[in-house]
Structures are given as structure tokens and as C-alpha cells.
């Protein structure tokens, strides 16, 4: 969810700086802006259709 994008990126940055990841092609965060506040457009994009 959108409110943890920064924390997820911080974890990846720490992994890349502290561990040997030379055998891994890449480590990424697939972030998005929805799922925390549930207001306005956020609510419209995450609510159930029924």
C-alpha cells in the first residue's frame, strides 16, 4: 500500500549496501499511491465493486 513505499525502498537500499547481491539482477519496489488513507480517488480505486 502507498503508505509503506518509503519503508520498502529503505529496506532495499539497506540490503544492497550490506549484502553481496552481485548474483541478483535487480531488487525493486513496485510502489503505488493507493491503499492507506481511503479518501477520495483512493477510496474509489480500492473499494469492492459490489
PDB file of N, H, CA, C and O in Angstrom:
ATOM      1  N   UNK A   1       0.813  -1.179   0.000  1.00  0.00           N
ATOM      2  CA  UNK A   1       0.000   0.000   0.000  1.00  0.00           C
ATOM      3  C   UNK A   1       0.862   1.249   0.000  1.00  0.00           C
ATOM      4  O   UNK A   1       2.041   1.202   0.350  1.00  0.00           O
ATOM      5  N   UNK A   2       0.280   2.338  -0.385  1.00  0.00           N
ATOM      6  H   UNK A   2      -0.678   2.376  -0.669  1.00  0.00           H
ATOM      7  CA  UNK A   2       1.031   3.559  -0.594  1.00  0.00           C
ATOM      8  C   UNK A   2       1.796   4.088   0.602  1.00  0.00           C
ATOM      9  O   UNK A   2       2.822   4.748   0.432  1.00  0.00           O
ATOM     10  N   UNK A   3       1.320   3.812   1.815  1.00  0.00           N
ATOM     11  H   UNK A   3       0.487   3.276   1.953  1.00  0.00           H
ATOM     12  CA  UNK A   3       1.973   4.394   2.989  1.00  0.00           C
ATOM     13  C   UNK A   3       3.275   3.691   3.367  1.00  0.00           C
ATOM     14  O   UNK A   3       3.967   4.147   4.277  1.00  0.00           O
ATOM     15  N   UNK A   4       3.624   2.610   2.704  1.00  0.00           N
ATOM     16  H   UNK A   4       3.061   2.240   1.965  1.00  0.00           H
ATOM     17  CA  UNK A   4       4.879   1.909   3.037  1.00  0.00           C
ATOM     18  C   UNK A   4       5.896   1.944   1.903  1.00  0.00           C
ATOM     19  O   UNK A   4       6.913   1.254   1.972  1.00  0.00           O
ATOM     20  N   UNK A   5       5.645   2.727   0.871  1.00  0.00           N
ATOM     21  H   UNK A   5       4.819   3.287   0.815  1.00  0.00           H
ATOM     22  CA  UNK A   5       6.583   2.808  -0.251  1.00  0.00           C
ATOM     23  C   UNK A   5       7.982   3.205   0.211  1.00  0.00           C
ATOM     24  O   UNK A   5       8.966   2.590  -0.200  1.00  0.00           O
ATOM     25  N   UNK A   6       8.079   4.215   1.050  1.00  0.00           N
ATOM     26  H   UNK A   6       7.279   4.715   1.384  1.00  0.00           H
ATOM     27  CA  UNK A   6       9.377   4.697   1.529  1.00  0.00           C
ATOM     28  C   UNK A   6      10.104   3.663   2.364  1.00  0.00           C
ATOM     29  O   UNK A   6      11.315   3.490   2.228  1.00  0.00           O
ATOM     30  N   UNK A   7       9.372   2.971   3.230  1.00  0.00           N
ATOM     31  H   UNK A   7       8.388   3.111   3.340  1.00  0.00           H
ATOM     32  CA  UNK A   7       9.989   1.947   4.064  1.00  0.00           C
ATOM     33  C   UNK A   7      10.488   0.780   3.221  1.00  0.00           C
ATOM     34  O   UNK A   7      11.570   0.250   3.473  1.00  0.00           O
ATOM     35  N   UNK A   8       9.714   0.381   2.231  1.00  0.00           N
ATOM     36  H   UNK A   8       8.835   0.812   2.026  1.00  0.00           H
ATOM     37  CA  UNK A   8      10.130  -0.715   1.352  1.00  0.00           C
ATOM     38  C   UNK A   8      11.398  -0.336   0.598  1.00  0.00           C
ATOM     39  O   UNK A   8      12.302  -1.160   0.463  1.00  0.00           O
ATOM     40  N   UNK A   9      11.476   0.886   0.109  1.00  0.00           N
ATOM     41  H   UNK A   9      10.741   1.555   0.219  1.00  0.00           H
ATOM     42  CA  UNK A   9      12.674   1.330  -0.592  1.00  0.00           C
ATOM     43  C   UNK A   9      13.865   1.391   0.359  1.00  0.00           C
ATOM     44  O   UNK A   9      14.982   1.059  -0.040  1.00  0.00           O
ATOM     45  N   UNK A  10      13.657   1.803   1.592  1.00  0.00           N
ATOM     46  H   UNK A  10      12.750   2.073   1.916  1.00  0.00           H
ATOM     47  CA  UNK A  10      14.739   1.847   2.581  1.00  0.00           C
ATOM     48  C   UNK A  10      15.283   0.443   2.853  1.00  0.00           C
ATOM     49  O   UNK A  10      16.491   0.270   3.015  1.00  0.00           O
ATOM     50  N   UNK A  11      14.406  -0.552   2.905  1.00  0.00           N
ATOM     51  H   UNK A  11      13.425  -0.411   2.773  1.00  0.00           H
ATOM     52  CA  UNK A  11      14.844  -1.933   3.101  1.00  0.00           C
ATOM     53  C   UNK A  11      15.711  -2.390   1.937  1.00  0.00           C
ATOM     54  O   UNK A  11      16.758  -3.004   2.140  1.00  0.00           O
ATOM     55  N   UNK A  12      15.279  -2.093   0.731  1.00  0.00           N
ATOM     56  H   UNK A  12      14.428  -1.594   0.567  1.00  0.00           H
ATOM     57  CA  UNK A  12      16.068  -2.471  -0.444  1.00  0.00           C
ATOM     58  C   UNK A  12      17.419  -1.772  -0.433  1.00  0.00           C
ATOM     59  O   UNK A  12      18.441  -2.401  -0.710  1.00  0.00           O
ATOM     60  N   UNK A  13      17.440  -0.493  -0.121  1.00  0.00           N
ATOM     61  H   UNK A  13      16.610   0.018   0.103  1.00  0.00           H
ATOM     62  CA  UNK A  13      18.708   0.243  -0.077  1.00  0.00           C
ATOM     63  C   UNK A  13      19.663  -0.381   0.935  1.00  0.00           C
ATOM     64  O   UNK A  13      20.861  -0.495   0.678  1.00  0.00           O
ATOM     65  N   UNK A  14      19.133  -0.783   2.078  1.00  0.00           N
ATOM     66  H   UNK A  14      18.160  -0.691   2.287  1.00  0.00           H
ATOM     67  CA  UNK A  14      19.970  -1.399   3.110  1.00  0.00           C
ATOM     68  C   UNK A  14      20.491  -2.766   2.654  1.00  0.00           C
ATOM     69  O   UNK A  14      21.660  -3.088   2.867  1.00  0.00           O
ATOM     70  N   UNK A  15      19.634  -3.557   2.036  1.00  0.00           N
ATOM     71  H   UNK A  15      18.685  -3.295   1.862  1.00  0.00           H
ATOM     72  CA  UNK A  15      20.062  -4.855   1.516  1.00  0.00           C
ATOM     73  C   UNK A  15      21.193  -4.671   0.514  1.00  0.00           C
ATOM     74  O   UNK A  15      22.209  -5.362   0.580  1.00  0.00           O
ATOM     75  N   UNK A  16      21.012  -3.731  -0.420  1.00  0.00           N
ATOM     76  H   UNK A  16      20.186  -3.169  -0.474  1.00  0.00           H
ATOM     77  CA  UNK A  16      22.030  -3.503  -1.449  1.00  0.00           C
ATOM     78  C   UNK A  16      23.345  -3.003  -0.869  1.00  0.00           C
ATOM     79  O   UNK A  16      24.410  -3.287  -1.416  1.00  0.00           O
ATOM     80  N   UNK A  17      23.282  -2.264   0.230  1.00  0.00           N
ATOM     81  H   UNK A  17      22.417  -2.034   0.675  1.00  0.00           H
ATOM     82  CA  UNK A  17      24.510  -1.718   0.805  1.00  0.00           C
ATOM     83  C   UNK A  17      25.208  -2.691   1.753  1.00  0.00           C
ATOM     84  O   UNK A  17      26.417  -2.582   1.956  1.00  0.00           O
ATOM     85  N   UNK A  18      24.471  -3.641   2.338  1.00  0.00           N
ATOM     86  H   UNK A  18      23.488  -3.729   2.172  1.00  0.00           H
ATOM     87  CA  UNK A  18      25.055  -4.515   3.350  1.00  0.00           C
ATOM     88  C   UNK A  18      25.301  -5.946   2.900  1.00  0.00           C
ATOM     89  O   UNK A  18      26.075  -6.662   3.536  1.00  0.00           O
ATOM     90  N   UNK A  19      24.662  -6.380   1.820  1.00  0.00           N
ATOM     91  H   UNK A  19      24.033  -5.798   1.303  1.00  0.00           H
ATOM     92  CA  UNK A  19      24.799  -7.766   1.385  1.00  0.00           C
ATOM     93  C   UNK A  19      25.398  -7.846  -0.011  1.00  0.00           C
ATOM     94  O   UNK A  19      25.312  -6.896  -0.790  1.00  0.00           O
ATOM     95  N   UNK A  20      26.005  -8.988  -0.320  1.00  0.00           N
ATOM     96  H   UNK A  20      26.075  -9.759   0.312  1.00  0.00           H
ATOM     97  CA  UNK A  20      26.515  -9.223  -1.670  1.00  0.00           C
ATOM     98  C   UNK A  20      25.346  -9.648  -2.546  1.00  0.00           C
ATOM     99  O   UNK A  20      24.859 -10.774  -2.437  1.00  0.00           O
ATOM    100  N   UNK A  21      24.904  -8.767  -3.398  1.00  0.00           N
ATOM    101  H   UNK A  21      25.299  -7.853  -3.487  1.00  0.00           H
ATOM    102  CA  UNK A  21      23.792  -9.067  -4.299  1.00  0.00           C
ATOM    103  C   UNK A  21      24.272  -9.107  -5.754  1.00  0.00           C
ATOM    104  O   UNK A  21      23.485  -8.929  -6.684  1.00  0.00           O
ATOM    105  N   UNK A  22      25.565  -9.342  -5.932  1.00  0.00           N
ATOM    106  H   UNK A  22      26.204  -9.487  -5.177  1.00  0.00           H
ATOM    107  CA  UNK A  22      26.126  -9.357  -7.280  1.00  0.00           C
ATOM    108  C   UNK A  22      25.551 -10.472  -8.149  1.00  0.00           C
ATOM    109  O   UNK A  22      25.604 -10.380  -9.376  1.00  0.00           O
ATOM    110  N   UNK A  23      25.013 -11.505  -7.548  1.00  0.00           N
ATOM    111  H   UNK A  23      24.970 -11.580  -6.552  1.00  0.00           H
ATOM    112  CA  UNK A  23      24.417 -12.616  -8.290  1.00  0.00           C
ATOM    113  C   UNK A  23      22.929 -12.396  -8.587  1.00  0.00           C
ATOM    114  O   UNK A  23      22.283 -13.253  -9.190  1.00  0.00           O
ATOM    115  N   UNK A  24      22.392 -11.254  -8.166  1.00  0.00           N
ATOM    116  H   UNK A  24      22.917 -10.558  -7.676  1.00  0.00           H
ATOM    117  CA  UNK A  24      20.984 -10.918  -8.385  1.00  0.00           C
ATOM    118  C   UNK A  24      20.916  -9.791  -9.416  1.00  0.00           C
ATOM    119  O   UNK A  24      21.630  -8.794  -9.307  1.00  0.00           O
ATOM    120  N   UNK A  25      20.057  -9.959 -10.411  1.00  0.00           N
ATOM    121  H   UNK A  25      19.477 -10.769 -10.500  1.00  0.00           H
ATOM    122  CA  UNK A  25      19.940  -8.940 -11.462  1.00  0.00           C
ATOM    123  C   UNK A  25      19.473  -7.600 -10.927  1.00  0.00           C
ATOM    124  O   UNK A  25      20.043  -6.565 -11.273  1.00  0.00           O
ATOM    125  N   UNK A  26      18.447  -7.602 -10.091  1.00  0.00           N
ATOM    126  H   UNK A  26      17.984  -8.442  -9.810  1.00  0.00           H
ATOM    127  CA  UNK A  26      17.940  -6.347  -9.543  1.00  0.00           C
ATOM    128  C   UNK A  26      16.973  -6.646  -8.399  1.00  0.00           C
ATOM    129  O   UNK A  26      16.411  -7.737  -8.306  1.00  0.00           O
ATOM    130  N   UNK A  27      16.799  -5.671  -7.550  1.00  0.00           N
ATOM    131  H   UNK A  27      17.255  -4.784  -7.625  1.00  0.00           H
ATOM    132  CA  UNK A  27      15.814  -5.730  -6.468  1.00  0.00           C
ATOM    133  C   UNK A  27      15.027  -4.433  -6.567  1.00  0.00           C
ATOM    134  O   UNK A  27      15.613  -3.351  -6.580  1.00  0.00           O
ATOM    135  N   UNK A  28      13.712  -4.533  -6.638  1.00  0.00           N
ATOM    136  H   UNK A  28      13.236  -5.413  -6.628  1.00  0.00           H
ATOM    137  CA  UNK A  28      12.884  -3.347  -6.841  1.00  0.00           C
ATOM    138  C   UNK A  28      11.661  -3.328  -5.942  1.00  0.00           C
ATOM    139  O   UNK A  28      11.193  -4.364  -5.469  1.00  0.00           O
ATOM    140  N   UNK A  29      11.161  -2.131  -5.721  1.00  0.00           N
ATOM    141  H   UNK A  29      11.541  -1.290  -6.106  1.00  0.00           H
ATOM    142  CA  UNK A  29       9.867  -1.928  -5.082  1.00  0.00           C
ATOM    143  C   UNK A  29       8.889  -1.563  -6.183  1.00  0.00           C
ATOM    144  O   UNK A  29       9.148  -0.649  -6.966  1.00  0.00           O
ATOM    145  N   UNK A  30       7.782  -2.259  -6.251  1.00  0.00           N
ATOM    146  H   UNK A  30       7.572  -3.001  -5.615  1.00  0.00           H
ATOM    147  CA  UNK A  30       6.721  -1.897  -7.176  1.00  0.00           C
ATOM    148  C   UNK A  30       5.682  -1.123  -6.362  1.00  0.00           C
ATOM    149  O   UNK A  30       4.758  -1.701  -5.790  1.00  0.00           O
ATOM    150  N   UNK A  31       5.857   0.170  -6.326  1.00  0.00           N
ATOM    151  H   UNK A  31       6.608   0.640  -6.791  1.00  0.00           H
ATOM    152  CA  UNK A  31       5.041   1.021  -5.459  1.00  0.00           C
ATOM    153  C   UNK A  31       3.792   1.532  -6.177  1.00  0.00           C
ATOM    154  O   UNK A  31       3.699   1.513  -7.405  1.00  0.00           O
ATOM    155  N   UNK A  32       2.853   1.980  -5.381  1.00  0.00           N
ATOM    156  H   UNK A  32       2.928   1.995  -4.384  1.00  0.00           H
ATOM    157  CA  UNK A  32       1.660   2.640  -5.901  1.00  0.00           C
ATOM    158  C   UNK A  32       1.174   3.621  -4.846  1.00  0.00           C
ATOM    159  O   UNK A  32       1.661   3.620  -3.715  1.00  0.00           O
ATOM    160  N   UNK A  33       0.228   4.444  -5.213  1.00  0.00           N
ATOM    161  H   UNK A  33      -0.167   4.445  -6.131  1.00  0.00           H
ATOM    162  CA  UNK A  33      -0.226   5.520  -4.324  1.00  0.00           C
ATOM    163  C   UNK A  33      -1.528   5.215  -3.606  1.00  0.00           C
ATOM    164  O   UNK A  33      -2.089   6.104  -2.965  1.00  0.00           O
ATOM    165  N   UNK A  34      -2.028   3.993  -3.691  1.00  0.00           N
ATOM    166  H   UNK A  34      -1.572   3.271  -4.211  1.00  0.00           H
ATOM    167  CA  UNK A  34      -3.341   3.698  -3.138  1.00  0.00           C
ATOM    168  C   UNK A  34      -3.263   2.720  -1.972  1.00  0.00           C
ATOM    169  O   UNK A  34      -2.309   1.949  -1.866  1.00  0.00           O
ATOM    170  N   UNK A  35      -4.264   2.750  -1.102  1.00  0.00           N
ATOM    171  H   UNK A  35      -5.039   3.376  -1.189  1.00  0.00           H
ATOM    172  CA  UNK A  35      -4.427   1.733  -0.100  1.00  0.00           C
ATOM    173  C   UNK A  35      -4.273   2.157   1.345  1.00  0.00           C
ATOM    174  O   UNK A  35      -4.415   1.304   2.221  1.00  0.00           O
ATOM    175  N   UNK A  36      -3.994   3.403   1.660  1.00  0.00           N
ATOM    176  H   UNK A  36      -3.878   4.096   0.949  1.00  0.00           H
ATOM    177  CA  UNK A  36      -3.804   3.797   3.056  1.00  0.00           C
ATOM    178  C   UNK A  36      -4.914   4.697   3.581  1.00  0.00           C
ATOM    179  O   UNK A  36      -5.620   4.325   4.518  1.00  0.00           O
ATOM    180  N   UNK A  37      -5.069   5.841   3.006  1.00  0.00           N
ATOM    181  H   UNK A  37      -4.495   6.143   2.245  1.00  0.00           H
ATOM    182  CA  UNK A  37      -5.983   6.833   3.579  1.00  0.00           C
ATOM    183  C   UNK A  37      -7.441   6.553   3.283  1.00  0.00           C
ATOM    184  O   UNK A  37      -8.309   6.964   4.053  1.00  0.00           O
ATOM    185  N   UNK A  38      -7.737   5.863   2.188  1.00  0.00           N
ATOM    186  H   UNK A  38      -7.032   5.529   1.562  1.00  0.00           H
ATOM    187  CA  UNK A  38      -9.108   5.532   1.814  1.00  0.00           C
ATOM    188  C   UNK A  38      -9.998   6.768   1.705  1.00  0.00           C
ATOM    189  O   UNK A  38     -11.124   6.772   2.202  1.00  0.00           O
ATOM    190  N   UNK A  39      -9.496   7.808   1.060  1.00  0.00           N
ATOM    191  H   UNK A  39      -8.581   7.805   0.656  1.00  0.00           H
ATOM    192  CA  UNK A  39     -10.258   9.027   0.830  1.00  0.00           C
ATOM    193  C   UNK A  39     -10.298   9.349  -0.658  1.00  0.00           C
ATOM    194  O   UNK A  39      -9.350   9.040  -1.380  1.00  0.00           O
ATOM    195  N   UNK A  40     -11.350   9.949  -1.117  1.00  0.00           N
ATOM    196  H   UNK A  40     -12.121  10.200  -0.530  1.00  0.00           H
ATOM    197  CA  UNK A  40     -11.456  10.430  -2.486  1.00  0.00           C
ATOM    198  C   UNK A  40     -11.152   9.368  -3.525  1.00  0.00           C
ATOM    199  O   UNK A  40     -11.715   8.274  -3.482  1.00  0.00           O
ATOM    200  N   UNK A  41     -10.260   9.686  -4.463  1.00  0.00           N
ATOM    201  H   UNK A  41      -9.803  10.574  -4.498  1.00  0.00           H
ATOM    202  CA  UNK A  41      -9.894   8.754  -5.528  1.00  0.00           C
ATOM    203  C   UNK A  41      -9.304   7.468  -4.967  1.00  0.00           C
ATOM    204  O   UNK A  41      -9.508   6.395  -5.534  1.00  0.00           O
ATOM    205  N   UNK A  42      -8.581   7.564  -3.868  1.00  0.00           N
ATOM    206  H   UNK A  42      -8.415   8.435  -3.407  1.00  0.00           H
ATOM    207  CA  UNK A  42      -8.005   6.384  -3.231  1.00  0.00           C
ATOM    208  C   UNK A  42      -9.115   5.400  -2.868  1.00  0.00           C
ATOM    209  O   UNK A  42      -9.001   4.206  -3.142  1.00  0.00           O
ATOM    210  N   UNK A  43     -10.176   5.892  -2.258  1.00  0.00           N
ATOM    211  H   UNK A  43     -10.268   6.862  -2.035  1.00  0.00           H
ATOM    212  CA  UNK A  43     -11.290   5.035  -1.865  1.00  0.00           C
ATOM    213  C   UNK A  43     -11.976   4.443  -3.093  1.00  0.00           C
ATOM    214  O   UNK A  43     -12.322   3.262  -3.092  1.00  0.00           O
ATOM    215  N   UNK A  44     -12.177   5.231  -4.125  1.00  0.00           N
ATOM    216  H   UNK A  44     -11.896   6.191  -4.126  1.00  0.00           H
ATOM    217  CA  UNK A  44     -12.821   4.748  -5.356  1.00  0.00           C
ATOM    218  C   UNK A  44     -12.010   3.643  -6.011  1.00  0.00           C
ATOM    219  O   UNK A  44     -12.591   2.716  -6.576  1.00  0.00           O
ATOM    220  N   UNK A  45     -10.685   3.713  -5.952  1.00  0.00           N
ATOM    221  H   UNK A  45     -10.213   4.466  -5.493  1.00  0.00           H
ATOM    222  CA  UNK A  45      -9.837   2.724  -6.593  1.00  0.00           C
ATOM    223  C   UNK A  45      -9.672   1.437  -5.793  1.00  0.00           C
ATOM    224  O   UNK A  45      -9.268   0.420  -6.357  1.00  0.00           O
ATOM    225  N   UNK A  46      -9.967   1.451  -4.513  1.00  0.00           N
ATOM    226  H   UNK A  46     -10.295   2.277  -4.055  1.00  0.00           H
ATOM    227  CA  UNK A  46      -9.743   0.256  -3.699  1.00  0.00           C
ATOM    228  C   UNK A  46     -11.007  -0.386  -3.144  1.00  0.00           C
ATOM    229  O   UNK A  46     -10.921  -1.471  -2.567  1.00  0.00           O
ATOM    230  N   UNK A  47     -12.161   0.225  -3.289  1.00  0.00           N
ATOM    231  H   UNK A  47     -12.230   1.105  -3.758  1.00  0.00           H
ATOM    232  CA  UNK A  47     -13.381  -0.370  -2.722  1.00  0.00           C
ATOM    233  C   UNK A  47     -13.892  -1.525  -3.588  1.00  0.00           C
ATOM    234  O   UNK A  47     -13.627  -1.589  -4.789  1.00  0.00           O
ATOM    235  N   UNK A  48     -14.612  -2.410  -2.961  1.00  0.00           N
ATOM    236  H   UNK A  48     -14.827  -2.358  -1.986  1.00  0.00           H
ATOM    237  CA  UNK A  48     -15.169  -3.562  -3.651  1.00  0.00           C
ATOM    238  C   UNK A  48     -16.283  -3.102  -4.599  1.00  0.00           C
ATOM    239  O   UNK A  48     -17.007  -2.158  -4.284  1.00  0.00           O
ATOM    240  N   UNK A  49     -16.425  -3.756  -5.746  1.00  0.00           N
ATOM    241  H   UNK A  49     -15.837  -4.523  -6.002  1.00  0.00           H
ATOM    242  CA  UNK A  49     -17.415  -3.317  -6.741  1.00  0.00           C
ATOM    243  C   UNK A  49     -18.855  -3.679  -6.397  1.00  0.00           C
ATOM    244  O   UNK A  49     -19.760  -3.232  -7.102  1.00  0.00           O
ATOM    245  N   UNK A  50     -19.114  -4.449  -5.369  1.00  0.00           N
ATOM    246  H   UNK A  50     -18.378  -4.812  -4.797  1.00  0.00           H
ATOM    247  CA  UNK A  50     -20.488  -4.830  -5.064  1.00  0.00           C
ATOM    248  C   UNK A  50     -21.062  -4.098  -3.928  1.00  0.00           C
ATOM    249  O   UNK A  50     -22.217  -4.325  -3.567  1.00  0.00           O
TER     250      UNK A  50
END
